[in-house]
C-alpha cells in the first residue's frame, strides 16, 4: 500500500524528536524519551554496509526484534512493539540500491527511514556518505527517489546548510521533488561544531521555500535546555518540528512539559528500561556518564567509573533487586523455550558440542592479571610445555564491519574459541585460551573477587 504522503507529513508536523546520536539512539534511551514526551525517536546512525549483512530475529526472551550480523554479536539495531509507530531508523549510505536493501530489511519494524546527509565526520564523508552527499545532488536525488519508490514507509533526510544560501535552497527544492515527507536541517555548515551558533535564520528560509515539514536541529547548545525552550527554537527557525540531540543526551526529561527531573531520577528511570531489555553494560555506563557530567567527580561518579557490570551500576541506585528479578525471569523464559523445542535465541549462553569447543562470555581485564605472567595464554603455554605437547597455535580474524576480533586456537588436535568478539587481538587470544583451559579443567588464572562498597553501604563482589 503506497504511503499516504499527506498523512505522513502531518505526522512530522509539530513534533518533538529525539535526534540520532551514537549510544543515545539505542532502545532504552529512545523509550525513555517517549516516556518523557518525545513524539518521534531516531535510531543512532547505522551504516548501510553493516546493516545489510544483518538477519532479522524475533527475540522472545526480551520481546524485541533484533538485527544481528551473527549469533555471537550484539544487535546492530533493536526495537520493540512499544516504539513501532514512533521510531525512525537513520541510515548512512552513498548507494541507492544498498540503501533500498536495508530499508526493505527493516520496513515492517519502523515508522520511517531517514538518510543522514549531514554528518561531517571523516568516517562518513570518506565513504561518500553524510555531508559528502551535499556536494553530489544527483546522488541525493537517486538515493531518495529509490527509497521513496521502493518502500511503503515514510522517507526523510537530514542535511546541513551550505556556505551559499542559494545553493542550500536549490538543494532543498531538489530534495522536496524526490517525494520525501519531511526534511531535517542542522543549522550549521559541515565545518562548524556545536560551539558555533546555529543559523536559525537559514532554517527559516528553508521552511519558507519548501512545502514539506522542516525539522529544525542544532539548538541544544545555544537555545534548548528545557521543554519551554523547544517552542522558542521552533519559532526562531520557522520550523514544523524540533529535533534534539545533546540536550536530550544530558537530560532526557527535556521533553517533559512539567520541566526537568533531577539527574538521579532520570538515571533510575533509564536503568529500569535498560534492565528490562538487558541493555549492554558499556552502553548503559556511557549514557549515565553523559547525564551525570559534572557530578562524575563525586562519590557516586567514582563508583560508576569503577563499575564492571550492569548489576553493579544498579546497586549504586538501589535497583539490584529489580535487576535480579529480571534476570531470573529471562532464565525462566529461556528454559521454557528450550523445553518447548524452539531454537536457542542469539543471546543464549552456550557450550557447543562439535569439533570446535566454544563458550560464550566476555573476558574482563579486571578479572585477570594480564601483565605478570598469570595470563590465560601464559598458563596454557606452561601447561602444554609441562605435558610435552606442542604449543598452542592461534588464528585471529578481524571483522571488517566493526573491527572486532575473534581467535581460534588449536591444542593437541582440538580447537577452541570464544563466540563473543573482542575489541582487540590480544583480548580475543586470551579469551580463546580461557575456553581451552576451562575445557581441560585447568585453572585459568581468574582472580578472586574483590569486595567493594556501593552507595547503599552494602558489599558488592567484583
Rosetta blueprint (number, residue, H / E / L):
1 X L
2 X L
3 X L
4 X L
5 X H
6 X H
7 X H
8 X H
9 X H
10 X H
11 X H
12 X H
13 X L
14 X L
15 X L
16 X E
17 X E
18 X E
19 X L
20 X L
21 X L
22 X L
23 X L
24 X L
25 X L
26 X L
27 X H
28 X H
29 X H
30 X H
31 X H
32 X H
33 X H
34 X H
35 X H
36 X H
37 X L
38 X L
39 X L
40 X E
41 X E
42 X E
43 X L
44 X L
45 X L
46 X E
47 X E
48 X H
49 X H
50 X H
51 X H
52 X L
53 X L
54 X L
55 X E
56 X E
57 X E
58 X E
59 X E
60 X L
61 X L
62 X L
63 X L
64 X E
65 X E
66 X E
67 X E
68 X E
69 X L
70 X L
71 X L
72 X L
73 X L
74 X L
75 X L
76 X L
77 X E
78 X E
79 X E
80 X E
81 X H
82 X H
83 X H
84 X L
85 X L
86 X L
87 X E
88 X E
89 X E
90 X E
91 X E
92 X E
93 X L
94 X L
95 X L
96 X H
97 X H
98 X H
99 X H
100 X H
101 X H
102 X H
103 X H
104 X H
105 X H
106 X H
107 X H
108 X H
109 X H
110 X L
111 X L
112 X E
113 X E
114 X E
115 X E
116 X E
117 X E
118 X L
119 X L
120 X L
121 X L
122 X H
123 X H
124 X H
125 X H
126 X L
127 X L
128 X L
129 X L
130 X H
131 X H
132 X H
133 X H
134 X H
135 X H
136 X L
137 X H
138 X H
139 X H
140 X H
141 X H
142 X H
143 X H
144 X H
145 X H
146 X H
147 X H
148 X H
149 X H
150 X H
151 X L
152 X L
153 X L
154 X E
155 X E
156 X E
157 X E
158 X E
159 X E
160 X E
161 X L
162 X L
163 X L
164 X L
165 X H
166 X H
167 X H
168 X H
169 X H
170 X H
171 X H
172 X H
173 X H
174 X H
175 X H
176 X H
177 X H
178 X L
179 X L
180 X L
181 X L
182 X E
183 X E
184 X E
185 X E
186 X E
187 X L
188 X L
189 X L
190 X L
191 X L
192 X L
193 X L
194 X L
195 X L
196 X L
197 X L
198 X L
199 X L
200 X H
201 X H
202 X H
203 X H
204 X H
205 X H
206 X H
207 X H
208 X H
209 X H
210 X L
211 X L
212 X L
213 X E
214 X E
215 X E
216 X E
217 X E
218 X L
219 X L
220 X L
221 X L
222 X L
223 X L
224 X L
225 X L
226 X L
227 X H
228 X H
229 X H
230 X H
231 X H
232 X H
233 X H
234 X H
235 X H
236 X H
237 X H
238 X L
239 X L
240 X L
241 X E
242 X E
243 X E
244 X E
245 X L
246 X H
247 X H
248 X H
249 X H
250 X H
251 X L
252 X H
253 X H
254 X H
255 X H
256 X L
257 X L
258 X L
259 X L
260 X L
261 X L
262 X L
263 X H
264 X H
265 X H
266 X H
267 X H
268 X H
269 X H
270 X H
271 X H
272 X H
273 X H
274 X H
275 X H
276 X H
277 X L
278 X L
279 X L
280 X L
281 X H
282 X H
283 X H
284 X H
285 X H
286 X H
287 X H
288 X H
289 X H
290 X H
291 X H
292 X H
293 X H
294 X H
295 X H
296 X H
297 X H
298 X L
299 X H
300 X H
301 X H
302 X H
303 X H
304 X H
305 X H
306 X H
307 X L
308 X L
309 X L
310 X H
311 X H
312 X H
313 X H
314 X H
315 X H
316 X H
317 X L
318 X L
319 X L
320 X H
321 X H
322 X H
323 X H
324 X H
325 X H
326 X H
327 X H
328 X H
329 X H
330 X H
331 X H
332 X H
333 X H
334 X H
335 X H
336 X H
337 X H
338 X H
339 X H
340 X L
341 X L
342 X L
343 X L
344 X L
345 X L
346 X L
347 X L
348 X L
349 X L
350 X L
351 X E
352 X E
353 X L
354 X L
355 X L
356 X E
357 X E
358 X E
359 X E
360 X L
361 X L
362 X L
363 X L
364 X L
365 X H
366 X H
367 X H
368 X L
369 X L
370 X L
371 X L
372 X L
373 X L
374 X L
375 X L
376 X H
377 X H
378 X H
379 X H
380 X H
381 X H
382 X H
383 X H
384 X H
385 X H
386 X H
387 X L
388 X L
389 X L
390 X L
391 X L
392 X L
393 X E
394 X E
395 X E
396 X E
397 X E
398 X E
399 X E
400 X L
401 X L
402 X L
403 X L
404 X E
405 X E
406 X E
407 X E
408 X E
409 X E
410 X E
411 X E
412 X L
413 X L
414 X E
415 X E
416 X E
417 X E
418 X E
419 X L
420 X L
421 X L
422 X E
423 X L
424 X L
425 X H
426 X H
427 X H
428 X H
429 X H
430 X H
431 X H
432 X H
433 X H
434 X H
435 X H
436 X H
437 X H
438 X H
439 X H
440 X H
441 X L
442 X L
443 X L
444 X L
445 X L
446 X L
447 X L
448 X L
449 X L
450 X L
451 X E
452 X E
453 X E
454 X L
455 X L
456 X L
457 X L
458 X L
459 X E
460 X E
461 X E
462 X L
